[in-house]
Amino acid sequence: MTTEAIGVRVPVRGAGHDLRAVKIVLHREMLRFVNDRTRMLSMLMQPVLWLFVMGTGLGSLVQGSIPGVDFRTFMYPGMISMTVIMTGMFSAGSIVWDREFGFLREMLVAPVSRGAIVVGKCLGGAIVATGQGVVILAMAGLVGVPYSPSLMVTLLAEMFLAAFTITAFGVMLAARMKNMQSFFGLMQMAIMPMMFLSGAMFPLANLPSWLHALTVVNPMTYAVDPMRQAVFSHLDVPAPVNAMLNPGVQWFGFHVPVALELGVVAALGLALLAIGVAEFKRAE
């Protein structure tokens, strides 16, 4: 009696497989978010409270010093950034969740590169975070920001860029994390300084030298400032008030243009993505 061996053909890895993997991971991230309404609401609660409660309270203190401008209008770009940052980081944390429950191991046995999985995670997180930010965009009229089509498109593009970069940062942090508790602790430790030092909640003008230095080296400053520049370019604000609330970012007296700021965010996002892929390969 003879037996014949049954051949097993392993699919060859290629660009087509990787692109399909990116699409599948991206789609899964979007489905996970859409089906989790509690997460959607909780991610919106904090920026809405900051914008309408804290913004109204602080606005009453500075009402006389910024004539013609609602302080909530100033905070609006920062709250968009906060929404994007929180959602992007939580999306990146799904890697830790997948590792804990074994789903990540199932993805890793597929004939695709580890980089494709990471890219799918980053793109999925960026799209989810941008979609969450659209809800804040819809509130623009409530804080005196006009619904200009060009402004909305500009903010949407800048949101996606910031969301991709922060998700890549989160993926880099999550690459070697073994449980969600550790990731959440590290995430809070990273997010809070970045938010407070980005100019999201206070103007960057007339800061002490030590605080100005910290805002300049903070990557999120270069995500918040272009959004504020876009918003204020569509407002009729007196020149002195604009100089106080919207001074831009300066390097040793050089006023950094918006295009360069966005270039810094994009370059940082690609660098963090590359580091995240390398860390992911080592961890698994």
Rosetta blueprint (number, residue, H / E / L):
1 M L
2 T L
3 T L
4 E L
5 A L
6 I L
7 G L
8 V L
9 R L
10 V L
11 P L
12 V L
13 R L
14 G L
15 A H
16 G H
17 H H
18 D H
19 L H
20 R H
21 A H
22 V H
23 K H
24 I H
25 V H
26 L H
27 H H
28 R H
29 E H
30 M H
31 L H
32 R H
33 F H
34 V H
35 N L
36 D L
37 R H
38 T H
39 R H
40 M H
41 L H
42 S H
43 M H
44 L H
45 M H
46 Q H
47 P H
48 V H
49 L H
50 W H
51 L H
52 F H
53 V H
54 M H
55 G H
56 T H
57 G H
58 L H
59 G H
60 S H
61 L H
62 V L
63 Q L
64 G L
65 S L
66 I L
67 P L
68 G L
69 V L
70 D L
71 F H
72 R H
73 T H
74 F H
75 M H
76 Y H
77 P H
78 G H
79 M H
80 I H
81 S H
82 M H
83 T H
84 V H
85 I H
86 M H
87 T H
88 G H
89 M H
90 F H
91 S H
92 A H
93 G L
94 S H
95 I H
96 V H
97 W H
98 D H
99 R H
100 E H
101 F L
102 G L
103 F H
104 L H
105 R H
106 E H
107 M H
108 L H
109 V L
110 A L
111 P L
112 V L
113 S L
114 R H
115 G H
116 A H
117 I H
118 V H
119 V H
120 G H
121 K H
122 C H
123 L H
124 G H
125 G H
126 A H
127 I H
128 V H
129 A H
130 T H
131 G H
132 Q H
133 G H
134 V H
135 V H
136 I H
137 L H
138 A L
139 M L
140 A H
141 G H
142 L H
143 V H
144 G L
145 V L
146 P L
147 Y L
148 S L
149 P H
150 S H
151 L H
152 M H
153 V H
154 T H
155 L H
156 L H
157 A H
158 E H
159 M H
160 F H
161 L H
162 A H
163 A H
164 F H
165 T H
166 I H
167 T H
168 A H
169 F H
170 G H
171 V H
172 M H
173 L H
174 A H
175 A L
176 R L
177 M L
178 K L
179 N L
180 M H
181 Q H
182 S H
183 F H
184 F H
185 G H
186 L H
187 M H
188 Q H
189 M H
190 A H
191 I H
192 M H
193 P H
194 M H
195 M H
196 F H
197 L L
198 S L
199 G L
200 A L
201 M L
202 F L
203 P L
204 L L
205 A L
206 N L
207 L L
208 P L
209 S H
210 W H
211 L H
212 H H
213 A H
214 L H
215 T H
216 V H
217 V H
218 N L
219 P L
220 M L
221 T H
222 Y H
223 A H
224 V H
225 D H
226 P H
227 M H
228 R H
229 Q H
230 A H
231 V H
232 F H
233 S L
234 H L
235 L L
236 D L
237 V L
238 P L
239 A H
240 P H
241 V H
242 N H
243 A H
244 M H
245 L H
246 N L
247 P L
248 G L
249 V L
250 Q E
251 W E
252 F L
253 G L
254 F E
255 H E
256 V L
257 P L
258 V H
259 A H
260 L H
261 E H
262 L H
263 G H
264 V H
265 V H
266 A H
267 A H
268 L H
269 G H
270 L H
271 A H
272 L H
273 L H
274 A H
275 I H
276 G H
277 V H
278 A H
279 E H
280 F H
281 K H
282 R H
283 A H
284 E L
